[in-house]
Amino acid sequence: MNIEKTNKRKNSIITMCLLALPVVSLAQENVAATSSYFSNALFNTLLVTIIILLILVATLSNVLKNISRSEMLSTILKNKADKSKSGGMNSAVVLAFFMLSSLATFAQNKVAPLVKDDGRIGGLDQFTFYLMLTIIFLELIVIYLIIHTIRYLLKTEEIASGAALNRPKEKTILDILGGAVELENEDSILMDHDYDGIKELDNDLPPWWKYGFYLTIIVGVIYLFNYHIFKTAPLQGEEYKIAMKKAEADIAEFMKTSANNVDESTVKQLTDPADLAAGKDLFITNCSPCHGKFGEGTVGPNLTDDYWIHSGGVKDIFKTIKYGWPDKGMKSWKDDFSAMQISQLATFIRNLKGTNPPKPKDKQGDLYVEPIANAAGDSSAVHADSLKVQATADTINKKIK
């Protein structure tokens, strides 16, 4: 008995020493930085967690020690395991902790030199952070093993005392949902039908199946009254139309609030002076070599009159800037400007109409008349009239030529 106690104490001392090795090594490597660790919130949190788990390990170990001192349990355990197995277990524990300390030492020597200055985690170097996480993980494993051992020992003691035999079996959630009859009570549901020695049990449907079926009936009744009788909710077709209208409204609202998502079909003439100033800067920097500083036209056409080669609406100008006309020397600017910048540039060019710059270039293209919306907001009729005016002007121009 004294030899056994001595071996236990010796193994405990060895284990504690092996556990202390990584901590001592860490302290030696980080003496200069130790003072700053306790000012780090993450370090303090991990340290408190380690201490709390260590206290829990000590408490559960004490409980396990008290349970193991039971005379009845000691007798049972002696019958199930001999001293050689116990010695093997102790050796395995010591070997596991030795391997753990060796792994920690390897990590200290190999991983620590690879830590970069910018690789800190929460203000801690990677080695310290992962070492503390490893300690917490190991403490959780020890706590689990101790709790598992305590439950096993208590169950063994109950079986030995006969308490487990007299205690009724507790039903789990699966047993309740399944509703199956226990094997020892199957005679109560045995049917008279017998076929070559094969008998049948009169089992009920599982409760989960029956309650699920009842739930589908309730849902079906609610659906019938909701969609077909009271019509308080739309059917699938109507719901689809409502969803599509809402999506269109959301897209329109999004396009209003997101300037960089406009295109040639949704662009509108801007009115903010800041946008006009930005468009002017873009024009002078990028467009003046071909169209002149004032839009009077040089290599490119005059942008201040009413004649346009590719129509002169703000959407048309946006499209011309975005995609260009390579066959006529106009490059595509969609890769150079954002949608907002193209909108600003198109607005500025549209406002050049009627500015009468010095030495304007002769008119090119066709007469463009801006369509004006009528009182009802329909510009189709007016636009048709403008097309007629443009066609008449084109005829006159051809006769003059």
C-alpha positions as CSV (number, residue, x, y, z in Angstrom):
1,M,0.0,0.0,0.0
2,N,2.8,2.4,0.9
3,I,4.7,1.5,-2.3
4,E,1.5,2.3,-4.3
5,K,1.2,5.7,-2.6
6,T,4.8,6.4,-3.2
7,N,4.4,5.6,-6.9
8,K,1.4,7.9,-7.2
9,R,3.3,10.7,-5.6
10,K,6.3,10.1,-7.8
11,N,4.1,10.1,-10.9
12,S,2.3,13.3,-9.8
13,I,5.6,15.1,-9.2
14,I,7.0,14.0,-12.6
15,T,3.8,15.1,-14.3
16,M,3.9,18.5,-12.7
17,C,7.5,19.0,-13.6
18,L,6.8,18.1,-17.2
19,L,3.9,20.5,-17.3
20,A,6.1,23.2,-16.0
21,L,8.8,22.8,-18.6
22,P,7.1,24.7,-21.4
23,V,6.2,27.5,-19.0
24,V,9.8,27.8,-17.8
25,S,11.0,27.8,-21.4
26,L,8.5,30.5,-22.3
27,A,9.6,32.7,-19.4
28,Q,13.2,32.4,-20.4
29,E,12.6,33.4,-24.0
30,N,10.2,36.3,-23.2
31,V,11.7,37.9,-20.0
32,A,11.9,41.3,-21.7
33,A,8.3,41.2,-22.9
34,T,6.7,39.7,-19.7
35,S,6.0,43.1,-18.2
36,S,3.8,44.0,-21.2
37,Y,1.8,40.8,-21.3
38,F,-0.3,41.7,-18.3
39,S,-1.4,44.9,-19.9
40,N,-2.8,42.9,-22.9
41,A,-6.5,42.1,-22.5
42,L,-6.3,38.9,-24.6
43,F,-3.4,37.6,-22.5
44,N,-5.3,38.3,-19.3
45,T,-8.4,36.6,-20.7
46,L,-6.5,33.4,-21.7
47,L,-4.6,33.4,-18.4
48,V,-7.8,33.7,-16.3
49,T,-9.4,30.9,-18.4
50,I,-6.3,28.7,-17.8
51,I,-6.5,29.3,-14.0
52,I,-10.2,28.7,-13.8
53,L,-9.9,25.4,-15.8
54,L,-6.9,24.4,-13.6
55,I,-9.0,25.0,-10.4
56,L,-11.8,22.9,-12.0
57,V,-9.3,20.1,-12.8
58,A,-8.1,20.2,-9.2
59,T,-11.7,20.0,-7.8
60,L,-12.7,17.2,-10.1
61,S,-9.5,15.3,-9.3
62,N,-10.4,15.6,-5.6
63,V,-13.8,14.3,-6.2
64,L,-12.4,11.4,-8.2
65,K,-9.9,10.6,-5.4
66,N,-12.8,10.5,-2.8
67,I,-14.8,8.2,-5.1
68,S,-11.9,5.9,-5.7
69,R,-11.4,5.5,-1.9
70,S,-14.7,3.6,-1.6
71,E,-14.1,0.1,-0.2
72,M,-16.7,-1.5,-2.4
73,L,-15.5,0.2,-5.5
74,S,-11.9,-0.7,-4.7
75,T,-12.8,-4.3,-4.5
76,I,-14.6,-4.2,-7.8
77,L,-11.7,-2.4,-9.5
78,K,-9.2,-4.9,-8.2
79,N,-11.3,-7.7,-9.7
80,K,-11.4,-6.0,-13.1
81,A,-7.8,-4.7,-13.3
82,D,-4.5,-5.8,-11.9
83,K,-1.5,-3.7,-10.9
84,S,0.2,-4.2,-14.2
85,K,-2.6,-2.3,-16.0
86,S,-2.5,0.5,-13.5
87,G,1.2,0.8,-13.9
88,G,0.7,0.8,-17.6
89,M,-1.8,3.6,-17.3
90,N,0.4,5.7,-15.1
91,S,3.3,5.1,-17.6
92,A,1.0,6.1,-20.5
93,V,0.0,9.3,-18.7
94,V,3.7,10.2,-17.9
95,L,4.6,9.4,-21.5
96,A,1.8,11.6,-22.9
97,F,2.9,14.6,-20.9
98,F,6.5,14.0,-21.8
99,M,5.5,14.0,-25.5
100,L,3.5,17.1,-24.9
101,S,6.4,18.9,-23.3
102,S,8.7,17.8,-26.1
103,L,6.2,19.2,-28.7
104,A,6.1,22.5,-26.8
105,T,9.9,22.7,-26.7
106,F,10.0,21.9,-30.5
107,A,7.4,24.6,-31.1
108,Q,9.5,27.0,-29.0
109,N,12.7,26.3,-30.9
110,K,11.3,26.0,-34.5
111,V,8.1,28.0,-34.7
112,A,9.2,31.0,-32.6
113,P,12.0,32.1,-35.0
114,L,9.4,32.2,-37.9
115,V,7.2,34.7,-36.1
116,K,7.2,38.0,-37.9
117,D,6.8,41.4,-36.4
118,D,3.5,42.0,-38.1
119,G,2.1,38.5,-37.3
120,R,0.9,39.3,-33.8
121,I,-2.5,38.1,-32.7
122,G,-4.4,40.5,-30.4
123,G,-1.1,42.0,-29.4
124,L,0.5,38.6,-28.6
125,D,3.2,36.8,-30.5
126,Q,1.9,33.7,-32.3
127,F,3.9,31.3,-30.1
128,T,2.4,32.7,-26.8
129,F,-1.1,32.8,-28.2
130,Y,-1.1,29.2,-29.6
131,L,0.7,27.8,-26.5
132,M,-2.0,29.2,-24.2
133,L,-4.7,27.9,-26.5
134,T,-3.0,24.5,-26.4
135,I,-3.0,24.5,-22.6
136,I,-6.7,25.4,-22.5
137,F,-7.4,22.6,-25.0
138,L,-5.5,20.1,-22.9
139,E,-7.2,21.2,-19.7
140,L,-10.6,20.7,-21.4
141,I,-9.5,17.2,-22.4
142,V,-8.4,16.4,-18.9
143,I,-11.7,17.7,-17.5
144,Y,-13.6,15.5,-19.9
145,L,-11.6,12.4,-19.0
146,I,-12.1,13.0,-15.3
147,I,-15.8,13.5,-15.7
148,H,-16.1,10.4,-17.8
149,T,-14.1,8.4,-15.3
150,I,-16.3,9.7,-12.4
151,R,-19.5,8.7,-14.3
152,Y,-18.0,5.3,-15.0
153,L,-17.1,4.7,-11.3
154,L,-20.5,5.8,-10.0
155,K,-22.2,3.6,-12.5
156,T,-20.0,0.7,-11.4
157,E,-20.8,1.3,-7.8
158,E,-24.5,1.5,-8.5
159,I,-24.4,-1.9,-10.3
160,A,-22.4,-3.4,-7.4
161,S,-24.9,-2.1,-4.8
162,G,-27.9,-3.3,-6.8
163,A,-29.4,0.2,-7.0
164,A,-29.2,0.2,-10.8
165,L,-31.3,-3.0,-11.0
166,N,-34.2,-1.5,-9.0
167,R,-34.1,1.9,-10.8
168,P,-36.6,2.1,-13.7
169,K,-35.1,2.8,-17.1
170,E,-35.1,6.4,-18.1
171,K,-36.6,7.2,-21.5
172,T,-34.7,9.4,-23.8
173,I,-36.1,11.8,-26.3
174,L,-35.7,9.2,-29.1
175,D,-37.6,6.7,-27.1
176,I,-40.5,9.2,-26.6
177,L,-40.6,10.2,-30.3
178,G,-40.3,6.6,-31.5
179,G,-43.0,5.2,-29.1
180,A,-41.6,1.7,-29.4
181,V,-42.6,-0.8,-26.7
182,E,-39.7,-2.2,-24.6
183,L,-38.6,-5.7,-25.4
184,E,-39.7,-7.1,-22.0
185,N,-43.2,-5.8,-22.6
186,E,-43.7,-6.9,-26.2
187,D,-46.0,-9.8,-25.1
188,S,-48.7,-7.2,-24.4
189,I,-48.9,-6.2,-28.1
190,L,-48.4,-9.7,-29.6
191,M,-51.1,-10.5,-32.2
192,D,-52.7,-13.9,-32.6
193,H,-51.7,-14.1,-36.3
194,D,-49.0,-16.7,-36.8
195,Y,-47.4,-17.6,-40.0
196,D,-44.8,-20.4,-39.9
197,G,-43.7,-19.4,-36.5
198,I,-43.5,-15.7,-37.4
199,K,-45.7,-13.6,-35.2
200,E,-46.7,-10.0,-35.6
201,L,-46.6,-7.1,-33.1
202,D,-49.4,-4.5,-33.0
203,N,-47.1,-1.5,-32.8
204,D,-48.7,2.0,-33.1
205,L,-47.4,4.5,-35.6
206,P,-44.5,6.5,-34.1
207,P,-45.7,9.7,-32.3
208,W,-43.4,11.9,-34.5
209,W,-45.1,10.6,-37.6
210,K,-48.7,11.0,-36.3
211,Y,-48.0,14.5,-34.9
212,G,-46.4,15.5,-38.2
213,F,-49.4,14.3,-40.1
214,Y,-51.8,16.2,-37.8
215,L,-49.6,19.3,-38.4
216,T,-49.9,19.0,-42.2
217,I,-53.7,18.8,-41.9
218,I,-53.7,22.0,-39.8
219,V,-51.4,23.8,-42.2
220,G,-53.6,22.7,-45.2
221,V,-56.8,24.1,-43.5
222,I,-55.0,27.4,-42.8
223,Y,-53.7,27.5,-46.4
224,L,-57.2,26.9,-47.8
225,F,-58.9,29.7,-45.8
226,N,-56.0,32.1,-46.2
227,Y,-55.5,31.8,-50.0
228,H,-58.8,30.6,-51.5
229,I,-61.6,31.5,-49.1
230,F,-60.7,34.8,-47.4
231,K,-58.0,35.6,-50.0
232,T,-56.0,37.5,-47.4
233,A,-52.8,36.6,-49.2
234,P,-51.9,36.5,-53.0
235,L,-51.5,33.3,-54.9
236,Q,-48.3,32.4,-56.6
237,G,-49.0,34.2,-59.9
238,E,-50.0,37.4,-58.1
239,E,-47.2,37.1,-55.7
240,Y,-44.7,36.8,-58.6
241,K,-46.2,40.0,-60.3
242,I,-46.0,41.9,-57.0
243,A,-42.4,40.8,-56.5
244,M,-41.4,41.8,-60.0
245,K,-43.0,45.3,-59.5
246,K,-41.2,45.7,-56.2
247,A,-37.9,44.6,-57.8
248,E,-38.3,47.1,-60.6
249,A,-39.1,49.8,-58.0
250,D,-36.1,48.8,-55.9
251,I,-33.8,48.9,-59.0
252,A,-35.1,52.3,-59.9
253,E,-34.6,53.6,-56.4
254,F,-31.1,52.1,-56.3
255,M,-30.2,53.7,-59.6
256,K,-31.3,57.0,-58.2
257,T,-29.2,56.8,-55.1
258,S,-26.2,55.1,-56.8
259,A,-24.7,57.4,-59.3
260,N,-22.0,54.9,-60.5
261,N,-24.7,52.4,-61.6
262,V,-26.2,54.5,-64.4
263,D,-25.9,53.5,-68.0
264,E,-27.1,54.9,-71.4
265,S,-30.7,53.9,-70.7
266,T,-31.0,55.4,-67.2
267,V,-28.6,58.4,-67.3
268,K,-30.2,61.9,-66.7
269,Q,-28.8,65.3,-67.1
270,L,-27.2,66.5,-63.8
271,T,-27.9,69.8,-62.2
272,D,-25.4,70.0,-59.4
273,P,-22.7,72.7,-60.1
274,A,-20.1,70.4,-58.7
275,D,-20.9,67.8,-61.3
276,L,-20.8,70.4,-64.1
277,A,-17.4,71.6,-62.8
278,A,-16.1,68.0,-62.7
279,G,-17.4,67.5,-66.2
280,K,-15.6,70.6,-67.4
281,D,-12.3,69.5,-66.0
282,L,-12.7,66.1,-67.7
283,F,-13.5,67.8,-71.0
284,I,-10.6,70.2,-71.0
285,T,-8.2,67.4,-70.0
286,N,-9.3,64.6,-72.3
287,C,-11.7,66.0,-75.0
288,S,-10.3,69.5,-75.9
289,P,-7.5,68.1,-78.2
290,C,-10.2,66.9,-80.7
291,H,-13.2,69.2,-79.9
292,G,-11.5,72.4,-78.8
293,K,-11.2,74.0,-75.4
294,F,-14.7,75.6,-75.7
295,G,-16.2,72.7,-77.7
296,E,-15.9,74.6,-81.0
297,G,-14.4,71.6,-82.8
298,T,-11.0,70.9,-84.3
299,V,-10.4,67.3,-85.5
300,G,-13.7,66.4,-84.0
301,P,-17.1,68.0,-84.6
302,N,-18.5,71.2,-83.1
303,L,-20.4,70.5,-79.9
304,T,-22.0,73.9,-79.5
305,D,-24.5,73.9,-82.4
306,D,-27.7,71.9,-83.0
307,Y,-26.2,69.4,-85.4
308,W,-25.0,66.0,-84.2
309,I,-23.5,63.1,-86.1
310,H,-24.9,60.5,-83.5
311,S,-27.8,62.5,-82.0
312,G,-27.4,65.0,-79.2
313,G,-29.5,63.8,-76.3
314,V,-27.8,63.2,-72.9
315,K,-28.3,59.5,-73.3
316,D,-26.9,59.6,-76.8
317,I,-23.9,61.6,-75.7
318,F,-23.4,59.2,-72.8
319,K,-23.5,56.2,-75.2
320,T,-21.0,57.9,-77.6
321,I,-18.5,58.6,-74.8
322,K,-18.9,55.1,-73.3
323,Y,-18.6,53.0,-76.4
324,G,-17.1,55.4,-78.9
325,W,-17.1,55.3,-82.7
326,P,-13.8,53.7,-83.6
327,D,-14.5,53.9,-87.3
328,K,-14.8,57.7,-87.1
329,G,-11.9,58.2,-84.7
330,M,-13.8,58.4,-81.4
331,K,-12.4,56.0,-78.9
332,S,-14.3,54.2,-76.1
333,W,-13.8,55.8,-72.7
334,K,-15.6,53.2,-70.6
335,D,-12.3,51.8,-69.3
336,D,-11.0,55.2,-68.4
337,F,-14.0,56.9,-66.8
338,S,-16.5,55.7,-64.2
339,A,-20.2,55.8,-65.0
340,M,-20.5,58.9,-62.8
341,Q,-17.6,60.7,-64.7
342,I,-19.3,59.9,-68.0
343,S,-22.5,61.3,-66.7
344,Q,-20.7,64.5,-65.6
345,L,-19.0,64.8,-69.0
346,A,-22.2,64.2,-71.0
347,T,-24.0,66.8,-68.9
348,F,-21.3,69.4,-69.5
349,I,-21.2,68.7,-73.3
350,R,-25.0,69.0,-73.4
351,N,-24.8,72.4,-71.8
352,L,-22.3,73.7,-74.4
353,K,-25.2,74.1,-76.8
354,G,-25.6,77.8,-77.8
355,T,-22.4,79.1,-76.2
356,N,-21.1,80.5,-79.5
357,P,-17.4,80.0,-79.1
358,P,-14.9,81.8,-81.2
359,K,-14.1,80.3,-84.6
360,P,-16.6,77.4,-84.4
361,K,-16.3,74.5,-86.9
362,D,-18.9,74.1,-89.6
363,K,-21.9,72.1,-88.7
364,Q,-21.8,68.3,-89.2
365,G,-24.4,65.6,-89.0
366,D,-28.2,66.1,-88.6
367,L,-30.3,68.7,-86.8
368,Y,-31.2,67.5,-83.4
369,V,-34.4,68.8,-81.6
370,E,-34.8,68.0,-77.9
371,P,-38.1,66.2,-77.4
372,I,-40.4,68.1,-74.9
373,A,-42.8,66.2,-72.8
374,N,-46.5,67.2,-73.0
375,A,-48.7,68.0,-70.0
376,A,-49.5,64.3,-69.5
377,G,-45.8,63.5,-69.4
378,D,-45.8,61.7,-72.8
379,S,-43.0,62.9,-75.1
380,S,-43.7,60.4,-77.9
381,A,-45.9,62.8,-80.0
382,V,-43.5,65.7,-79.6
383,H,-40.6,63.5,-80.4
384,A,-42.3,62.4,-83.6
385,D,-42.8,66.0,-84.6
386,S,-39.1,66.7,-83.9
387,L,-38.1,63.9,-86.2
388,K,-40.2,65.4,-88.9
389,V,-38.5,68.8,-88.4
390,Q,-35.1,67.0,-88.5
391,A,-36.1,65.2,-91.7
392,T,-37.1,68.5,-93.3
393,A,-33.9,70.2,-92.3
394,D,-31.9,67.3,-93.7
395,T,-33.8,67.7,-97.0
396,I,-33.0,71.4,-97.1
397,N,-29.3,70.7,-96.4
398,K,-29.1,68.3,-99.2
399,K,-30.6,70.7,-101.7
400,I,-28.2,73.4,-100.5
401,K,-25.3,71.1,-101.1
